[in-house]
Amino acid sequence: ETRLFGMPFSDEKSMWQLSWPMPEQQALQTAASPELLRQEALRRCRELHDPIPAIIAAAPPHLLSGYPAYDRPAMSPEELCPEAGLESVVTLAGDAAHCMSPFKGQGANQALLDGLMLAESLYRHLAPSRRYWTKACDQSLARPDSLQPNAPPHEVSARIAMAFRSFEEEMLKRTRSKVELSYASVALLHQPAFLRPDFHITRKGLGGAEALQRVEALRKANV
């Protein structure tokens, strides 16, 4: 159930990270102590090939860190800020809006897209001229009437709230599949079968029975 990822920085230095399923309280206790982290990592990797145990043992304690990785089910716009109300000029983005595990590699990507989408929504709702908006934004998106330069503060606030609600709806629709795939990847990557070539042949449909027979022949040949 333990998975290792490593990346060399130079001939003498490398970065490594381990992940494994663990009860939350136990994870918090382990993460609080670099030495406990090292002991747990060595225990889980003691049977792995060289130089993995040596790399873990040699890591300076002050460079070791660990933390539980959380995710949560995808939310609807109504669940995002339930107490704020439709007229609120507060919104959420990134992990605060669509927390997902790191095992699909989409957290930072989606947060960057959130920034672009939020800027576009604000421009769409606050631009003083439709002419400027049509040059900058996706014309298929809803656009209210142009905001007058001398609009009163309450109207500007209302437009910002509209921009935020539109952004939230589009953001959560875009990220739902990423959240769900990230959640599924946690179980997929940490199951024992994931390390077997035949598992991936079956999962990806790579050649069927013939490919499985070839893998078995390679195993018998100690390849």
Disulfide bonds with the S-S distance in Angstrom:
none
